[in-house]
Amino acid sequence: MTMPGFINRLLLLMNSGITAQEAFVRIGESYAGLPEERQNYFTREIAALTEASSRNGESVITGFYRFSRFSGVKELTRAATILMENRDKGTDLWEKLAEQGEALWANRKSAALEKIRLAESKMSFPLGIMLMALILITTAPAMMQI
């Protein structure tokens, strides 16, 4: 799971009536239960953050904010700042997180489209060579008869 998926899960849980703090804890616990091959750095850190906050008695959102500042990833910092500033306001928090999630999915989509365009341009030369070979193979018998 990555950041856009995390935000979507957070929004779904919050939309079902759970507070942001409890939704974060549930997501962290579900990440802790993932098999090792499905975990990545982000999911391991969220699971560790959830466990550490339950041991220390600290708010998970405060720990997430500290983690985002340490990581230096601007999207992560933006989401953590939204959570910190609006943890007491449910509707504002939901709307701002939804906007952030949509922006993250749009960035991911544009990156994927860029990779597709790059792959298309890399494959055009071999495709041209294959087309030339097919033309030679189909026209060679006709040229031999002339």
DSSP file (Angstrom, degrees, kcal/mol; ACC not computed):
  #  RESIDUE AA STRUCTURE BP1 BP2  ACC     N-H-->O    O-->H-N    N-H-->O    O-->H-N    TCO  KAPPA ALPHA  PHI   PSI    X-CA   Y-CA   Z-CA
    1    1 A M              0   0    0      0, 0.0    42,-0.3     0, 0.0     2,-0.2   0.000 360.0 360.0 360.0 147.9    0.0    0.0    0.0
    2    2 A T     >  -     0   0    0     40,-0.1     4,-2.3    41,-0.1     5,-0.2  -0.599 360.0 -77.4-123.3-173.9    1.1    3.5   -0.7
    3    3 A M  H  > S+     0   0    0      1,-0.2     4,-2.5     2,-0.2     5,-0.2   0.889 124.8  50.5 -58.9 -46.5    0.0    7.0    0.4
    4    4 A P  H  > S+     0   0    0      0, 0.0     4,-2.2     0, 0.0    -1,-0.2   0.917 113.2  47.2 -61.1 -39.9   -3.1    7.3   -1.9
    5    5 A G  H  > S+     0   0    0      2,-0.2     4,-2.3     1,-0.2    -2,-0.2   0.879 110.6  52.8 -65.9 -37.5   -4.4    3.9   -0.7
    6    6 A F  H  X S+     0   0    0     -4,-2.3     4,-2.5     2,-0.2    -1,-0.2   0.930 109.9  47.5 -62.2 -46.3   -3.7    4.9    2.9
    7    7 A I  H  X S+     0   0    0     -4,-2.5     4,-2.7     1,-0.2    -2,-0.2   0.900 110.8  52.1 -64.5 -39.9   -5.7    8.1    2.5
    8    8 A N  H  X S+     0   0    0     -4,-2.2     4,-2.5    -5,-0.2    -1,-0.2   0.920 110.8  47.3 -62.2 -42.9   -8.6    6.2    0.8
    9    9 A R  H  X S+     0   0    0     -4,-2.3     4,-2.4     2,-0.2     5,-0.2   0.911 111.9  50.8 -63.5 -41.4   -8.7    3.7    3.6
   10   10 A L  H  X S+     0   0    0     -4,-2.5     4,-2.4     1,-0.2    -2,-0.2   0.913 111.6  47.7 -61.6 -43.2   -8.6    6.5    6.2
   11   11 A L  H  X S+     0   0    0     -4,-2.7     4,-2.5     2,-0.2    -2,-0.2   0.904 110.7  51.4 -65.9 -41.3  -11.5    8.3    4.4
   12   12 A L  H  X S+     0   0    0     -4,-2.5     4,-1.1     2,-0.2    -2,-0.2   0.923 112.8  45.2 -62.2 -43.7  -13.6    5.1    4.2
   13   13 A L  H  <>S+     0   0    0     -4,-2.4     5,-1.7     1,-0.2     3,-0.3   0.902 114.2  48.5 -67.5 -40.0  -13.2    4.4    7.9
   14   14 A M  H ><5S+     0   0    0     -4,-2.4     3,-1.4     1,-0.2    -2,-0.2   0.867 107.9  55.6 -67.0 -35.0  -13.9    8.0    8.8
   15   15 A N  H 3<5S+     0   0    0     -4,-2.5    -1,-0.2     1,-0.3    -2,-0.2   0.771 100.4  60.0 -67.8 -25.0  -17.0    8.0    6.5
   16   16 A S  T 3<5S-     0   0    0     -4,-1.1    -1,-0.3    -3,-0.3    -2,-0.2   0.484 129.7 -93.8 -82.6  -1.0  -18.3    5.0    8.4
   17   17 A G  T < 5S+     0   0    0     -3,-1.4     2,-0.3     1,-0.4    -3,-0.2   0.499  82.0 132.0 107.9   5.5  -18.3    7.1   11.6
   18   18 A I      < -     0   0    0     -5,-1.7    -1,-0.4     1,-0.1    -2,-0.1  -0.663  58.9-111.9 -89.1 144.7  -14.9    6.3   13.2
   19   19 A T     >  -     0   0    0     -2,-0.3     4,-2.6     1,-0.1     5,-0.2  -0.276  27.6-110.3 -69.5 162.6  -12.7    9.1   14.4
   20   20 A A  H  > S+     0   0    0     67,-0.3     4,-2.3     1,-0.2     5,-0.2   0.887 118.0  52.7 -62.2 -39.8   -9.5    9.9   12.6
   21   21 A Q  H  > S+     0   0    0      2,-0.2     4,-2.0     1,-0.2    -1,-0.2   0.945 112.7  42.8 -61.9 -49.1   -7.4    8.6   15.5
   22   22 A E  H  > S+     0   0    0      1,-0.2     4,-2.4     2,-0.2    -2,-0.2   0.874 113.0  53.0 -67.3 -37.5   -9.3    5.2   15.7
   23   23 A A  H  X S+     0   0    0     -4,-2.6     4,-2.3     2,-0.2    -1,-0.2   0.907 108.7  50.6 -63.3 -41.2   -9.2    4.9   11.9
   24   24 A F  H  X S+     0   0    0     -4,-2.3     4,-2.5    -5,-0.2    -2,-0.2   0.909 110.0  49.9 -62.4 -42.6   -5.5    5.4   11.9
   25   25 A V  H  X S+     0   0    0     -4,-2.0     4,-2.4     2,-0.2    -2,-0.2   0.914 110.3  50.0 -63.5 -43.1   -5.0    2.8   14.6
   26   26 A R  H  X S+     0   0    0     -4,-2.4     4,-2.2     2,-0.2    -1,-0.2   0.900 111.3  48.4 -63.5 -40.5   -7.1    0.2   12.7
   27   27 A I  H  X S+     0   0    0     -4,-2.3     4,-2.3     2,-0.2    -1,-0.2   0.920 111.4  50.7 -65.4 -42.4   -5.1    0.8    9.5
   28   28 A G  H  X S+     0   0    0     -4,-2.5     4,-1.8     1,-0.2    -2,-0.2   0.892 110.5  49.1 -62.3 -40.0   -1.9    0.5   11.4
   29   29 A E  H  X S+     0   0    0     -4,-2.4     4,-1.2     2,-0.2    -1,-0.2   0.881 110.6  50.1 -67.5 -37.5   -3.0   -2.8   12.9
   30   30 A S  H  < S+     0   0    0     -4,-2.2     4,-0.3     1,-0.2    -2,-0.2   0.873 109.6  51.3 -68.8 -35.1   -4.1   -4.1    9.5
   31   31 A Y  H >< S+     0   0    0     -4,-2.3     3,-1.1     1,-0.2    -1,-0.2   0.864 106.0  55.5 -66.6 -34.9   -0.7   -3.2    8.1
   32   32 A A  H 3< S+     0   0    0     -4,-1.8    -1,-0.2     1,-0.2    -2,-0.2   0.813 105.5  53.3 -66.7 -28.7    1.0   -5.0   11.0
   33   33 A G  T 3< S+     0   0    0     -4,-1.2    -1,-0.2    -5,-0.1    -2,-0.2   0.473  84.2 111.2 -85.6  -1.7   -0.9   -8.2   10.0
   34   34 A L  S <  S-     0   0    0     -3,-1.1     5,-0.1    -4,-0.3    -3,-0.0  -0.409  79.0-102.1 -69.6 147.1    0.2   -8.1    6.4
   35   35 A P    >>  -     0   0    0      0, 0.0     3,-1.4     0, 0.0     4,-0.7  -0.340  34.7-109.8 -63.7 154.3    2.5  -10.9    5.2
   36   36 A E  G >4 S+     0   0    0      1,-0.3     3,-0.8     2,-0.2    -2,-0.1   0.838 115.8  56.7 -57.4 -37.7    6.2   -9.8    4.9
   37   37 A E  G 34 S+     0   0    0      1,-0.2    -1,-0.3     3,-0.0    -3,-0.0   0.702 107.4  49.2 -72.1 -17.3    6.2   -9.9    1.1
   38   38 A R  G <4 S+     0   0    0     -3,-1.4    -1,-0.2     2,-0.1     2,-0.2   0.540  94.1  93.7 -95.8  -8.1    3.3   -7.5    0.8
   39   39 A Q    <<  -     0   0    0     -3,-0.8     2,-0.2    -4,-0.7    -7,-0.0  -0.539  50.8-177.6 -84.5 150.4    4.8   -4.9    3.2
   40   40 A N     >  -     0   0    0     -2,-0.2     4,-2.4   -39,-0.1     5,-0.2  -0.727  47.3 -82.9-130.0-174.9    6.8   -2.0    2.1
   41   41 A Y  H  > S+     0   0    0     -2,-0.2     4,-2.3     1,-0.2     5,-0.2   0.911 126.2  50.3 -58.8 -44.4    8.6    0.8    4.0
   42   42 A F  H  > S+     0   0    0      1,-0.2     4,-2.3     2,-0.2    -1,-0.2   0.931 112.1  45.5 -62.8 -47.5    5.5    2.9    4.4
   43   43 A T  H  > S+     0   0    0    -42,-0.3     4,-2.3     1,-0.2    -1,-0.2   0.888 112.9  50.8 -66.9 -38.1    3.3    0.1    5.8
   44   44 A R  H  X S+     0   0    0     -4,-2.4     4,-2.5     2,-0.2    -1,-0.2   0.907 111.6  48.0 -64.4 -40.7    6.0   -1.1    8.2
   45   45 A E  H  X S+     0   0    0     -4,-2.3     4,-2.6    -5,-0.2    -2,-0.2   0.893 111.2  49.6 -68.3 -39.0    6.5    2.5    9.5
   46   46 A I  H  X S+     0   0    0     -4,-2.3     4,-2.3     2,-0.2    -2,-0.2   0.918 112.8  47.7 -65.5 -41.8    2.7    3.0   10.0
   47   47 A A  H  X S+     0   0    0     -4,-2.3     4,-2.2     2,-0.2    -2,-0.2   0.920 114.2  46.4 -63.7 -43.4    2.5   -0.3   11.8
   48   48 A A  H  X S+     0   0    0     -4,-2.5     4,-2.7     1,-0.2    -2,-0.2   0.882 111.4  52.6 -65.7 -37.8    5.5    0.6   14.0
   49   49 A L  H  X S+     0   0    0     -4,-2.6     4,-2.2     2,-0.2    -2,-0.2   0.906 109.5  48.6 -63.7 -43.0    4.1    4.0   14.6
   50   50 A T  H  X S+     0   0    0     -4,-2.3     4,-1.7     2,-0.2    -2,-0.2   0.916 113.4  46.8 -64.0 -43.9    0.8    2.6   15.8
   51   51 A E  H  X S+     0   0    0     -4,-2.2     4,-1.7     1,-0.2    -2,-0.2   0.916 112.7  49.3 -64.7 -43.7    2.5    0.1   18.1
   52   52 A A  H  X S+     0   0    0     -4,-2.7     4,-2.7     1,-0.2     6,-0.3   0.872 109.3  52.1 -64.6 -37.6    4.8    2.8   19.5
   53   53 A S  H  X>S+     0   0    0     -4,-2.2     4,-1.8     1,-0.2     5,-0.6   0.860 108.1  50.9 -69.7 -33.8    1.9    5.2   20.2
   54   54 A S  H  <5S+     0   0    0     -4,-1.7    -1,-0.2     2,-0.2    -2,-0.2   0.858 114.6  44.7 -70.9 -32.4   -0.1    2.5   22.1
   55   55 A R  H  <5S+     0   0    0     -4,-1.7    -2,-0.2     1,-0.2    -1,-0.2   0.909 121.1  37.8 -72.8 -43.1    3.0    1.9   24.2
   56   56 A N  H  <5S-     0   0    0     -4,-2.7    -2,-0.2    -5,-0.1    -3,-0.2   0.670 101.5-126.0 -85.1 -18.3    3.9    5.5   24.8
   57   57 A G  T  <5 +     0   0    0     -4,-1.8     2,-0.2     1,-0.3    -3,-0.2   0.619  63.0 140.2  80.0  12.1    0.3    6.8   25.1
   58   58 A E      < -     0   0    0     -5,-0.6    -1,-0.3    -6,-0.3     2,-0.1  -0.549  62.4 -95.3 -87.0 153.2    1.0    9.4   22.4
   59   59 A S     >  -     0   0    0     -2,-0.2     4,-1.9     1,-0.1     5,-0.1  -0.441  25.0-137.5 -65.2 138.4   -1.5   10.3   19.8
   60   60 A V  H  > S+     0   0    0      1,-0.2     4,-2.6     2,-0.2     5,-0.2   0.867 105.0  55.3 -65.2 -36.2   -1.0    8.4   16.5
   61   61 A I  H  > S+     0   0    0      2,-0.2     4,-2.2     1,-0.2    -1,-0.2   0.879 106.1  50.7 -66.9 -37.6   -1.6   11.5   14.5
   62   62 A T  H  > S+     0   0    0      2,-0.2     4,-2.2     1,-0.2    -1,-0.2   0.914 112.1  47.5 -64.8 -42.4    1.2   13.3   16.4
   63   63 A G  H  X S+     0   0    0     -4,-1.9     4,-2.5     2,-0.2    -2,-0.2   0.886 111.0  51.4 -64.5 -38.9    3.6   10.4   15.7
   64   64 A F  H  X S+     0   0    0     -4,-2.6     4,-2.5     2,-0.2    -2,-0.2   0.888 108.7  51.4 -64.6 -39.4    2.6   10.4   12.1
   65   65 A Y  H  X S+     0   0    0     -4,-2.2     4,-2.1     2,-0.2    -2,-0.2   0.918 110.8  47.9 -63.7 -43.0    3.3   14.2   11.9
   66   66 A R  H  X S+     0   0    0     -4,-2.2     4,-2.0     1,-0.2    -2,-0.2   0.911 111.9  50.4 -63.5 -42.4    6.7   13.6   13.4
   67   67 A F  H  X S+     0   0    0     -4,-2.5     4,-2.3     1,-0.2    -2,-0.2   0.898 109.4  50.9 -61.9 -41.2    7.4   10.8   10.9
   68   68 A S  H  X S+     0   0    0     -4,-2.5     4,-1.8     1,-0.2     5,-0.4   0.886 109.8  49.3 -66.8 -37.7    6.3   12.9    8.0
   69   69 A R  H  < S+     0   0    0     -4,-2.1    -1,-0.2     1,-0.2    -2,-0.2   0.886 112.4  48.8 -66.7 -37.3    8.6   15.7    9.0
   70   70 A F  H  < S+     0   0    0     -4,-2.0    -2,-0.2     1,-0.2    -1,-0.2   0.871 110.2  51.3 -68.1 -38.0   11.5   13.2    9.4
   71   71 A S  H  < S-     0   0    0     -4,-2.3    -2,-0.2    -5,-0.2    -1,-0.2   0.866  91.0-147.4 -71.8 -35.9   10.8   11.6    6.0
   72   72 A G     <  +     0   0    0     -4,-1.8     2,-0.5     1,-0.3    -3,-0.1   0.559  45.3 144.2  80.5   7.1   10.8   14.9    4.1
   73   73 A V     >  -     0   0    0     -5,-0.4     4,-2.6     1,-0.2    -1,-0.3  -0.712  44.2-148.5 -82.0 122.8    8.3   13.7    1.5
   74   74 A K  H  > S+     0   0    0     -2,-0.5     4,-2.4     1,-0.2    -1,-0.2   0.861  94.0  50.6 -66.0 -36.3    6.1   16.7    0.7
   75   75 A E  H  > S+     0   0    0      2,-0.2     4,-2.2     1,-0.2    -1,-0.2   0.906 113.0  46.8 -66.5 -40.2    2.9   14.7    0.1
   76   76 A L  H  > S+     0   0    0      2,-0.2     4,-2.4     1,-0.2    -2,-0.2   0.906 113.0  48.9 -66.2 -42.6    3.3   12.8    3.3
   77   77 A T  H  X S+     0   0    0     -4,-2.6     4,-2.4    -9,-0.3    -2,-0.2   0.890 109.9  52.3 -64.5 -39.7    4.0   16.1    5.2
   78   78 A R  H  X S+     0   0    0     -4,-2.4     4,-2.1    -5,-0.2    -2,-0.2   0.927 111.5  45.5 -63.5 -45.1    0.9   17.7    3.6
   79   79 A A  H  X S+     0   0    0     -4,-2.2     4,-2.2     2,-0.2    -2,-0.2   0.901 113.7  49.6 -65.8 -40.3   -1.4   14.9    4.7
   80   80 A A  H  X S+     0   0    0     -4,-2.4     4,-2.6     2,-0.2    -2,-0.2   0.882 110.0  51.0 -66.2 -37.8    0.1   14.8    8.2
   81   81 A T  H  X S+     0   0    0     -4,-2.4     4,-2.7     2,-0.2     5,-0.3   0.910 109.1  51.0 -65.5 -41.7   -0.4   18.6    8.5
   82   82 A I  H  X S+     0   0    0     -4,-2.1     4,-1.9     1,-0.2    -2,-0.2   0.923 112.2  47.4 -60.4 -43.8   -4.0   18.3    7.4
   83   83 A L  H  < S+     0   0    0     -4,-2.2     4,-0.4     2,-0.2    -2,-0.2   0.913 113.9  46.9 -64.3 -43.2   -4.5   15.6   10.0
   84   84 A M  H >< S+     0   0    0     -4,-2.6     3,-0.6     1,-0.2    -2,-0.2   0.921 115.6  44.0 -65.4 -44.2   -2.8   17.6   12.8
   85   85 A E  H 3< S+     0   0    0     -4,-2.7     3,-0.2     1,-0.2    -1,-0.2   0.829 125.1  31.3 -72.1 -31.0   -4.6   20.9   12.0
   86   86 A N  T >< S+     0   0    0     -4,-1.9     3,-0.9    -5,-0.3     7,-0.3   0.077  74.7 119.0-118.4  25.0   -8.1   19.4   11.6
   87   87 A R  T <  S+     0   0    0     -3,-0.6   -67,-0.3    -4,-0.4   -66,-0.2   0.736  83.9  45.5 -67.5 -19.0   -8.2   16.4   13.9
   88   88 A D  T 3  S+     0   0    0     -3,-0.2     2,-0.7    -4,-0.2    -1,-0.3   0.596 102.7  69.9 -95.5 -11.7  -11.1   17.9   15.9
   89   89 A K    <>  -     0   0    0     -3,-0.9     4,-1.9     1,-0.2     5,-0.2  -0.880  61.3-174.4-110.4 101.6  -13.1   19.0   12.9
   90   90 A G  H  > S+     0   0    0     -2,-0.7     4,-2.2     2,-0.2    -1,-0.2   0.896  79.0  44.3 -64.8 -45.2  -14.5   15.9   11.1
   91   91 A T  H  > S+     0   0    0      2,-0.2     4,-2.3     1,-0.2     5,-0.2   0.929 115.7  45.9 -71.8 -44.0  -16.1   17.4    8.0
   92   92 A D  H  > S+     0   0    0      1,-0.2     4,-2.5     2,-0.2     5,-0.2   0.912 113.6  51.2 -62.3 -40.8  -13.2   19.8    7.2
   93   93 A L  H  X S+     0   0    0     -4,-1.9     4,-2.6    -7,-0.3     5,-0.2   0.922 109.8  49.0 -62.1 -45.0  -10.8   17.0    7.7
   94   94 A W  H  X S+     0   0    0     -4,-2.2     4,-2.3     1,-0.2    -1,-0.2   0.926 113.0  46.8 -62.7 -45.5  -12.7   14.6    5.4
   95   95 A E  H  X S+     0   0    0     -4,-2.3     4,-2.1     2,-0.2    -1,-0.2   0.916 114.4  46.3 -64.8 -43.4  -12.9   17.2    2.6
   96   96 A K  H  X S+     0   0    0     -4,-2.5     4,-2.2     1,-0.2    -1,-0.2   0.898 113.7  48.4 -68.1 -39.5   -9.3   18.2    2.8
   97   97 A L  H  X S+     0   0    0     -4,-2.6     4,-2.8    -5,-0.2    -1,-0.2   0.879 109.5  53.7 -66.9 -36.2   -8.1   14.6    2.9
   98   98 A A  H  X S+     0   0    0     -4,-2.3     4,-2.4    -5,-0.2    -2,-0.2   0.916 109.5  47.8 -63.6 -42.5  -10.3   13.7   -0.1
   99   99 A E  H  X S+     0   0    0     -4,-2.1     4,-2.2     2,-0.2    -2,-0.2   0.912 112.6  49.2 -62.6 -42.3   -8.8   16.6   -2.1
  100  100 A Q  H  X S+     0   0    0     -4,-2.2     4,-2.3     2,-0.2    -2,-0.2   0.906 110.8  50.3 -64.3 -41.7   -5.3   15.4   -1.1
  101  101 A G  H  X S+     0   0    0     -4,-2.8     4,-2.4     2,-0.2    -2,-0.2   0.906 110.2  49.5 -62.7 -42.6   -6.1   11.8   -2.1
  102  102 A E  H  X S+     0   0    0     -4,-2.4     4,-2.3     1,-0.2    -1,-0.2   0.891 110.5  50.7 -63.9 -39.1   -7.4   12.9   -5.4
  103  103 A A  H  X S+     0   0    0     -4,-2.2     4,-2.3     2,-0.2    -2,-0.2   0.903 110.2  49.8 -65.3 -40.3   -4.3   14.9   -6.0
  104  104 A L  H  X S+     0   0    0     -4,-2.3     4,-2.3     2,-0.2    -2,-0.2   0.907 111.4  48.1 -65.2 -41.4   -2.1   11.9   -5.2
  105  105 A W  H  X S+     0   0    0     -4,-2.4     4,-2.5     2,-0.2    -1,-0.2   0.888 110.7  52.1 -66.1 -37.3   -4.0    9.6   -7.5
  106  106 A A  H  X S+     0   0    0     -4,-2.3     4,-2.5     2,-0.2    -2,-0.2   0.905 109.9  48.9 -64.3 -40.7   -3.8   12.3  -10.3
  107  107 A N  H  X S+     0   0    0     -4,-2.3     4,-2.1     2,-0.2    -2,-0.2   0.914 112.1  48.5 -63.2 -42.2    0.0   12.5   -9.8
  108  108 A R  H  X S+     0   0    0     -4,-2.3     4,-2.1     1,-0.2    -2,-0.2   0.898 111.5  50.1 -65.2 -39.7    0.3    8.7   -9.9
  109  109 A K  H  X S+     0   0    0     -4,-2.5     4,-2.5     2,-0.2    -2,-0.2   0.914 110.3  49.0 -65.4 -42.8   -1.8    8.6  -13.0
  110  110 A S  H  X S+     0   0    0     -4,-2.5     4,-2.0     1,-0.2    -1,-0.2   0.876 110.6  51.2 -66.5 -35.7    0.3   11.2  -14.8
  111  111 A A  H  X S+     0   0    0     -4,-2.1     4,-2.0     2,-0.2    -1,-0.2   0.903 111.0  48.4 -65.8 -39.9    3.5    9.3  -13.8
  112  112 A A  H  X S+     0   0    0     -4,-2.1     4,-2.0     2,-0.2    -2,-0.2   0.903 110.7  50.5 -66.4 -40.7    2.0    6.1  -15.3
  113  113 A L  H  X S+     0   0    0     -4,-2.5     4,-2.4     1,-0.2    -1,-0.2   0.874 108.8  52.5 -64.5 -36.7    1.0    7.9  -18.5
  114  114 A E  H  X S+     0   0    0     -4,-2.0     4,-2.2     2,-0.2    -1,-0.2   0.900 108.7  49.7 -65.2 -40.6    4.5    9.3  -18.8
  115  115 A K  H  X S+     0   0    0     -4,-2.0     4,-2.4     2,-0.2    -2,-0.2   0.881 109.9  52.0 -64.8 -37.2    6.0    5.8  -18.5
  116  116 A I  H  X S+     0   0    0     -4,-2.0     4,-2.5     2,-0.2    -2,-0.2   0.926 109.8  48.4 -64.3 -44.8    3.5    4.5  -21.1
  117  117 A R  H  X S+     0   0    0     -4,-2.4     4,-2.2     1,-0.2    -2,-0.2   0.897 111.8  49.9 -62.8 -39.7    4.6    7.3  -23.5
  118  118 A L  H  X S+     0   0    0     -4,-2.2     4,-2.0     2,-0.2    -1,-0.2   0.909 111.1  48.7 -65.1 -41.9    8.2    6.6  -22.9
  119  119 A A  H  X S+     0   0    0     -4,-2.4     4,-1.8     2,-0.2    -2,-0.2   0.895 110.0  52.6 -65.4 -39.3    7.7    2.8  -23.5
  120  120 A E  H  X S+     0   0    0     -4,-2.5     4,-0.8     1,-0.2    -2,-0.2   0.923 110.2  47.3 -61.5 -43.8    5.8    3.6  -26.7
  121  121 A S  H  X S+     0   0    0     -4,-2.2     4,-0.5     1,-0.2     3,-0.4   0.865 111.5  51.0 -68.7 -33.6    8.6    5.7  -28.0
  122  122 A K  H  < S+     0   0    0     -4,-2.0     3,-0.3     1,-0.2    -1,-0.2   0.827 111.8  48.2 -70.2 -29.9   11.2    3.1  -27.1
  123  123 A M  H  X S+     0   0    0     -4,-1.8     4,-1.7     1,-0.2    -1,-0.2   0.557  91.2  79.9 -88.6  -8.3    9.2    0.4  -28.9
  124  124 A S  H  X S+     0   0    0     -4,-0.8     4,-2.1    -3,-0.4    -1,-0.2   0.881  90.2  52.4 -69.4 -36.7    8.7    2.4  -32.2
  125  125 A F  H  X S+     0   0    0     -4,-0.5     4,-2.1    -3,-0.3    -1,-0.2   0.953 111.4  44.3 -66.1 -50.2   12.1    1.6  -33.6
  126  126 A P  H  > S+     0   0    0      0, 0.0     4,-2.3     0, 0.0    -1,-0.2   0.874 112.9  53.9 -61.4 -33.9   12.0   -2.2  -33.2
  127  127 A L  H  X S+     0   0    0     -4,-1.7     4,-2.1     2,-0.2    -2,-0.2   0.896 107.6  50.2 -65.4 -39.0    8.4   -2.1  -34.5
  128  128 A G  H  X S+     0   0    0     -4,-2.1     4,-2.3     2,-0.2    -1,-0.2   0.896 109.6  50.6 -64.7 -40.5    9.7   -0.2  -37.6
  129  129 A I  H  X S+     0   0    0     -4,-2.1     4,-2.2     2,-0.2    -2,-0.2   0.919 110.7  49.1 -63.3 -43.4   12.5   -2.8  -38.1
  130  130 A M  H  X S+     0   0    0     -4,-2.3     4,-2.3     1,-0.2    -1,-0.2   0.885 109.9  52.0 -63.2 -38.1    9.9   -5.6  -37.9
  131  131 A L  H  X S+     0   0    0     -4,-2.1     4,-2.2     2,-0.2    -1,-0.2   0.908 109.1  49.6 -65.1 -41.8    7.7   -3.8  -40.4
  132  132 A M  H  X S+     0   0    0     -4,-2.3     4,-2.4     1,-0.2    -2,-0.2   0.906 110.2  51.2 -63.0 -40.9   10.6   -3.5  -42.9
  133  133 A A  H  X S+     0   0    0     -4,-2.2     4,-2.4     1,-0.2    -2,-0.2   0.901 110.0  49.4 -63.3 -41.2   11.3   -7.2  -42.4
  134  134 A L  H  X S+     0   0    0     -4,-2.3     4,-2.3     2,-0.2     5,-0.2   0.893 110.2  50.6 -65.5 -39.4    7.7   -8.1  -43.2
  135  135 A I  H  X S+     0   0    0     -4,-2.2     4,-2.3     2,-0.2     5,-0.2   0.926 112.2  47.4 -64.0 -43.5    7.7   -5.9  -46.3
  136  136 A L  H  X S+     0   0    0     -4,-2.4     4,-1.9     1,-0.2    -2,-0.2   0.910 112.0  50.0 -63.2 -42.3   10.9   -7.6  -47.5
  137  137 A I  H  < S+     0   0    0     -4,-2.4    -1,-0.2     1,-0.2    -2,-0.2   0.892 115.8  42.0 -64.8 -39.7    9.5  -11.1  -46.8
  138  138 A T  H  < S+     0   0    0     -4,-2.3     4,-0.4     1,-0.2    -1,-0.2   0.826 120.6  40.5 -79.5 -30.7    6.2  -10.4  -48.7
  139  139 A T  H  X S+     0   0    0     -4,-2.3     4,-2.3    -5,-0.2     5,-0.2   0.668  95.4  80.5 -92.0 -15.9    7.7   -8.5  -51.6
  140  140 A A  H  X S+     0   0    0     -4,-1.9     4,-2.1    -5,-0.2     5,-0.2   0.911  91.7  49.4 -59.4 -46.2   10.8  -10.7  -52.1
  141  141 A P  H  > S+     0   0    0      0, 0.0     4,-1.3     0, 0.0    -1,-0.2   0.905 112.7  48.4 -62.0 -38.0    9.0  -13.5  -54.1
  142  142 A A  H  > S+     0   0    0     -4,-0.4     4,-0.9     1,-0.2    -2,-0.2   0.894 111.6  49.3 -67.4 -38.2    7.4  -10.9  -56.4
  143  143 A M  H  < S+     0   0    0     -4,-2.3     3,-0.2     1,-0.2    -1,-0.2   0.838 107.4  55.7 -69.2 -32.1   10.7   -9.2  -57.0
  144  144 A M  H  < S+     0   0    0     -4,-2.1    -1,-0.2     1,-0.2    -2,-0.2   0.828 104.8  53.0 -69.3 -31.7   12.3  -12.6  -57.8
  145  145 A Q  H  <        0   0    0     -4,-1.3    -1,-0.2     1,-0.2    -2,-0.2   0.753 360.0 360.0 -76.2 -23.3    9.8  -13.3  -60.5
  146  146 A I     <        0   0    0     -4,-0.9    -1,-0.2    -3,-0.2    -2,-0.2   0.472 360.0 360.0 -77.4 360.0   10.4  -10.0  -62.2
